[in-house]
Amino acid sequence: MDSVLWAEHLMTEKRKHTALWKKLVLLLVSLLIALALSEGAVRLLYPEYGIPVHTTKLFTEFDPKLGWRKKPNFRGQHVQDEYTIVEQLNARGQRGPVFPYEKPDDAYRILVLGDSFAEGYTVEFRDLFSEIMSERLNRTLERDIEVINVGTGGYGTDQELLFFEDEGSKYEPDLTVLLFFINDLTFNIRDNYTPKGRGQKPLFELKDGELKLKSLPKATWSHDEVMAQDRAEHPTEDSFVPWRPERWYLYRLLRHSLTAGTENVINELPTIPHSVPGVAGSDARSDEQGGDDERRMRFSNDRNRREWEMTEALLGRLKERVEDGGGSLVIFYVPVRGEVYNGKREVVSNTSRIESNLGIVADRNGIDFIPSIALFRAEARILAGQDKFLYWKKDPHWTAEGNHLTGLIIAEHIRTHRDRYQLDEPRAAGGN
């Protein structure tokens, strides 16, 4: 009798275990189906999370005058070891909303020109320095401020000039902010841009001191060719490997969403002594800049001299075009990472020939100039104690911290010189 009861007990336990395993298998299958359906939905609704781009050129298309321009209405994902950023371009190939060409009567417009530092594809749009500028200026000034960032990776001063003449001037900017980086010098006297394989670009020449457009670019590549090359260099990037989460669109979307609310700690500049940059220009020279003998431009060789001669001519022409439209021009110097950190990410203190030369060029052409290296180094020392940095470790561009600092520096410069930039007109009736 006992053996019969024991046998029945074993059968009952076996049935329970079988039922439990069936439930677990059913649950696992349901989860896998739900995961597969979610992955499919993300791939359908958010295809940009499946476009890992190592070649930033894939965000551009050929332009017969500028060499390349950002693709209208394009969405893609910049993938590097240190970041994964989704870049959304509007109908005019810019990040952010489309601004009408006609300026509202009550608005003050700031146009931002520059290269990859201005485009800012290494940070989310909300962390872009021009967004920080806009937020700060609209909060502190009694004006409706519109900041339009038209920066494009790889552009030099020559392309920025041509862009302003054909497109930027249509926005009727009251103030144009030009971000200047060291490689602008190199490519201002070249007809091609080899990094990232962007191809040919326009070339100016100086004839008897006159700036003339010598040549225009020719199409040397197609999007499909570059895409194929990018895939060949990263053959497993698009292959689906289930046990590697970075291969899942769903994982990429969740990671992007979870980091979307991250706030940056740089909000003010009180920790930086004398943090308001001065204005260089024909009528506003700082005592610290010294006399003409102390401010001679320095060149490394004859080629470098030609680079500066061309750059000065281009900046002078850009100033003329900006002022023809009733606006003002200001140059912001973008420090090279090596001018802020050494290889161990320690803050350096050496002088910068590039920033010094650019300040001299701006001064003798009556262009406002914002030097930035001292401010970057001061903030870098503060952030070092928080294990935060202004530049990525591998990528030479700004982190969110670097962008925030830049936005605050430029906004503070504009706010401090509001009279100079005619910002004291009251907000129009009915403004917010």
Secondary structure, DSSP 8 states (H G I E B T S, - for coil): -HHHHHHHHHHHHHHHHHHHHHHHHHHHHHHHHHHHHHHHHHHHH-GGGG-EES-GGGGEEEETTTEEEE-TT-EEEEE-SS-EEEEEB-TTS-BS----SS--TTEEEEEEE-SHHHHTTTS-GGGSHHHHHHHHHHHHSSSEEEEEE---TT--HHHHHHHHHHTGGGG--SEEEEEE-THHHHHTT-SEETGGG-EE--EEEEETTEEEEEE-------HHHHHHHHHHHSTTSSS--TT-GGG-HHHHHHHHHHTTT---S----TTSTT-S----STT---GGG--TGGG----SSHHHHHHHHHHHHHHHHHHHHHHHTT-EEEEEE---GGGTB-TTS-B-----HHHHHHHHHHHHTT-EEE--HHHHHHHHHHHHTTT--SB-SSS-SB-HHHHHHHHHHHHHHHHHTTTTTT--S---TT--
